[in-house]
Amino acid sequence: MKKIYLFLTLALAVLTQGMVFAQGVLTFEKDTHDFGNVTEGVQAIYEFKFKNTGNQPVVISHVQASCGCTTPEWPKEAILPGKTGVVKAGYNSAGRPGAFSKTLTVTSNGNPDQISLFIKGTVVPKDAAPAKPAHTAEEVAQSPKINLTSTTFDFGKVEKGQKATAKFALKNTGKSDLNVTGIQTACNCVAYKMSPSVVKAGQTAKLELIYNPQVLQDRIETVTLVSNDITGSATTLTLKAKVVESLAKQSSVKVNKASVPFK
């Protein structure tokens, strides 16, 4: 009887030890990012890079921002041991002059189950932003240059609160690496993605503008790209949409109005 009890005790100890050491761990390269000075109206974006340094997959269930001005994005699939990923933090500076400090809380099944990330900076009002120094002819000649095959996208009818994506082909026809660091819009309704994030000279990238309309009417949104292209005026794109309450309701109306065949 004592031998059985001893065996069960040892088995329980081994099982418990295995459960303790079998866990996923998200290790971030850094937990704080300082944007420095951000011109009012720019959507500042930063990607917090991490690696699963544990021995079990990790699933991020949610990333909660401390305010509605910060928009987080994170991978929805499981992060396997040894694999990497990013948690993207986007801060909308429109109408928010002054210093800011925001927190993103990452919740997962890893150890620990909650990790805090921080972004900070200072939003400089447009009218208070210092004048940019004049560039020399040599600097302009060596600058990257944005070239777009199209600068307008018409979504047609879009349901209020439902995200829609406009895709553009962007080519760097300049002589150095192109970096798009943000966008400026009059509304808090457009986000962006670039792939690749750094566009080499002569290379083409995919630019996505994610539109999340909140107003019921015909809309025209102007989006200005913030980049290191100093060859001319700022690059602007135009998004058009007819924002409706529900596309499903409109579909049902069409069905109801359909002609009925004679019997």
C-alpha positions in Angstrom: 0.0 0.0 0.0 2.9 2.3 0.9 4.5 1.6 -2.5 1.3 2.5 -4.4 1.0 5.7 -2.4 4.6 6.6 -3.1 4.2 5.9 -6.8 1.1 8.1 -7.0 2.9 10.9 -5.2 5.8 10.8 -7.5 3.6 10.6 -10.6 1.6 13.7 -9.4 4.9 15.6 -8.7 6.2 14.8 -12.3 2.8 15.8 -13.8 2.7 19.0 -11.8 6.3 19.9 -12.8 5.5 19.2 -16.4 2.5 21.5 -16.3 4.6 24.3 -14.7 7.3 24.2 -17.3 4.9 23.6 -20.3 3.9 27.2 -21.1 4.1 29.8 -23.8 6.0 33.1 -23.1 5.7 36.2 -25.2 9.0 38.1 -25.0 8.8 41.7 -26.5 11.9 43.4 -27.9 10.7 46.6 -26.0 7.6 47.6 -24.1 7.8 51.4 -24.6 8.0 53.5 -27.7 8.4 57.3 -27.8 7.1 58.8 -31.0 8.7 62.2 -30.1 7.0 65.1 -31.8 4.0 64.2 -34.0 2.4 66.8 -36.2 -1.3 67.1 -35.4 -3.5 65.1 -37.8 -0.9 62.3 -38.4 -1.8 58.8 -37.5 1.4 57.6 -35.7 2.0 53.8 -36.1 4.4 51.5 -34.2 4.9 47.8 -34.3 5.9 46.1 -31.0 7.8 42.9 -32.1 7.7 39.8 -29.9 8.8 36.1 -29.9 7.3 33.1 -28.3 10.3 32.0 -26.1 8.2 29.3 -24.4 7.5 25.7 -25.3 3.7 25.9 -26.0 1.6 27.9 -28.5 0.3 31.3 -27.4 -3.0 32.8 -28.4 -3.5 36.5 -27.9 -7.2 36.8 -27.0 -7.4 40.6 -26.8 -5.4 43.9 -26.8 -7.1 46.6 -24.8 -6.0 50.3 -25.4 -6.4 52.8 -22.6 -8.4 55.2 -24.9 -10.3 55.2 -28.1 -7.6 57.3 -29.8 -5.3 54.2 -29.9 -6.1 51.4 -32.3 -4.4 48.1 -31.7 -3.9 45.2 -34.1 -2.6 41.7 -33.2 -2.2 38.3 -34.8 -5.4 36.1 -34.4 -3.7 32.8 -35.1 -1.7 30.8 -32.5 2.0 31.8 -32.1 4.0 28.6 -32.1 7.2 28.3 -30.0 10.1 30.1 -31.6 7.8 32.1 -33.9 7.6 35.9 -34.0 4.9 38.5 -34.5 3.9 42.1 -33.8 1.3 44.1 -31.9 0.6 47.2 -33.9 -0.3 50.4 -32.0 -1.9 53.3 -34.0 -2.4 56.7 -32.4 -4.7 59.2 -34.0 -3.4 62.7 -33.2 -6.2 64.7 -34.9 -7.6 67.3 -32.5 -5.3 66.1 -29.6 -2.4 68.6 -29.2 0.0 68.2 -26.3 1.8 65.3 -24.6 0.2 61.8 -24.6 1.0 58.6 -22.8 -1.2 55.5 -23.6 -1.2 51.9 -22.5 -2.0 48.7 -24.4 -2.8 45.6 -22.3 -2.0 42.3 -24.1 -4.1 39.4 -22.8 -3.1 35.8 -23.7 -2.8 32.2 -22.5 0.9 32.8 -22.0 2.9 33.4 -18.9 2.3 36.1 -17.7 -1.3 36.2 -19.0 -1.2 40.1 -19.3 1.6 42.3 -20.6 1.5 46.1 -20.7 2.9 48.1 -23.6 3.3 51.9 -23.7 3.4 54.6 -26.3 4.0 58.3 -25.7 4.9 61.5 -27.5 3.9 65.1 -28.0 1.4 66.2 -30.6 2.5 69.5 -32.1 -0.4 71.7 -33.5 -0.2 72.3 -37.2 0.0 76.1 -36.8 2.8 75.7 -34.2 4.9 73.2 -36.2 8.3 74.8 -37.1 8.8 75.6 -40.8 10.7 72.9 -42.6 14.2 74.0 -43.8 14.7 74.3 -47.5 16.2 71.3 -49.2 19.2 71.6 -51.5 19.0 70.5 -55.1 21.3 67.5 -54.3 19.0 66.3 -51.5 16.0 66.6 -53.8 17.8 64.7 -56.5 18.6 61.8 -54.1 15.2 61.8 -52.5 12.7 58.9 -52.8 9.6 59.7 -54.9 6.1 58.4 -54.7 4.4 57.3 -57.9 0.8 56.1 -57.9 -1.0 54.6 -60.8 -4.3 55.8 -59.3 -5.1 58.3 -56.5 -8.9 57.8 -56.3 -11.0 54.9 -55.1 -14.8 54.7 -55.2 -16.3 52.1 -52.7 -19.8 52.6 -54.0 -22.3 51.7 -51.3 -20.8 50.9 -47.9 -22.5 49.9 -44.7 -22.0 52.2 -41.7 -19.5 50.8 -39.3 -18.3 48.1 -41.6 -14.6 48.3 -42.7 -13.8 48.5 -46.4 -10.4 48.4 -48.0 -9.0 50.4 -50.9 -5.8 49.0 -52.5 -3.2 51.1 -54.4 0.0 50.2 -56.1 2.8 52.6 -55.0 6.2 52.7 -56.7 9.3 54.4 -55.5 10.7 56.1 -58.6 13.4 58.0 -56.6 16.9 57.1 -55.7 16.7 56.2 -52.0 14.5 54.2 -49.6 10.9 55.4 -49.2 9.3 55.4 -45.8 5.6 56.2 -45.3 5.3 57.1 -41.6 1.7 58.1 -41.3 -1.4 59.5 -42.9 -3.5 62.7 -42.3 -7.3 62.8 -42.6 -10.0 65.1 -41.5 -11.9 62.2 -39.9 -10.9 59.4 -37.5 -12.1 56.8 -40.0 -9.1 55.7 -42.1 -6.1 53.5 -41.2 -3.4 52.2 -43.5 -1.1 49.3 -44.2 2.1 49.1 -46.3 3.7 46.0 -47.7 6.7 46.2 -47.7 7.0 48.9 -45.1 10.3 50.2 -46.6 10.2 50.6 -50.4 13.5 50.4 -52.1 14.3 52.6 -55.2 12.5 51.1 -58.2 10.4 48.8 -56.0 6.6 48.6 -55.8 4.6 48.3 -52.6 1.0 47.6 -51.8 -0.8 50.4 -50.0 -4.1 49.6 -48.2 -6.4 52.3 -46.8 -8.9 50.8 -44.4 -12.1 52.9 -44.3 -14.5 52.7 -41.3 -17.4 55.1 -42.1 -19.5 56.5 -39.3 -21.7 59.1 -41.1 -24.7 58.3 -43.3 -24.3 60.3 -46.5 -22.2 60.6 -49.6 -18.6 60.9 -48.4 -15.4 62.1 -49.9 -12.3 61.6 -47.7 -8.9 63.1 -48.5 -6.0 61.1 -47.2 -2.5 62.7 -47.2 0.6 60.4 -47.0 3.3 61.5 -44.6 6.7 60.3 -46.0 10.3 61.2 -46.6 9.6 62.2 -50.3 10.8 65.8 -50.6 10.5 66.1 -54.4 7.3 68.1 -54.4 4.0 68.7 -52.7 2.4 66.1 -50.4 0.8 63.0 -51.9 -3.0 62.9 -51.5 -5.5 60.2 -52.2 -9.3 60.4 -52.4 -11.8 57.9 -51.1 -15.5 58.1 -52.2 -18.4 56.2 -50.7 -22.2 56.3 -50.3 -22.6 55.3 -46.6 -25.9 53.5 -45.9 -27.4 52.1 -42.7 -27.6 48.5 -43.9 -26.9 46.8 -47.2 -29.1 43.9 -46.1 -32.1 46.1 -45.9 -31.5 47.4 -49.4 -31.2 43.9 -50.8 -34.5 42.9 -49.2 -36.2 45.9 -50.8 -35.0 44.9 -54.2 -36.4 41.4 -53.7 -39.8 42.8 -52.6 -39.9 45.0 -55.7 -39.0 42.2 -58.0 -41.6 41.4 -60.7 -43.9 38.5 -60.0 -44.5 36.1 -62.9 -48.1 35.5 -64.0 -49.6 32.3 -62.7 
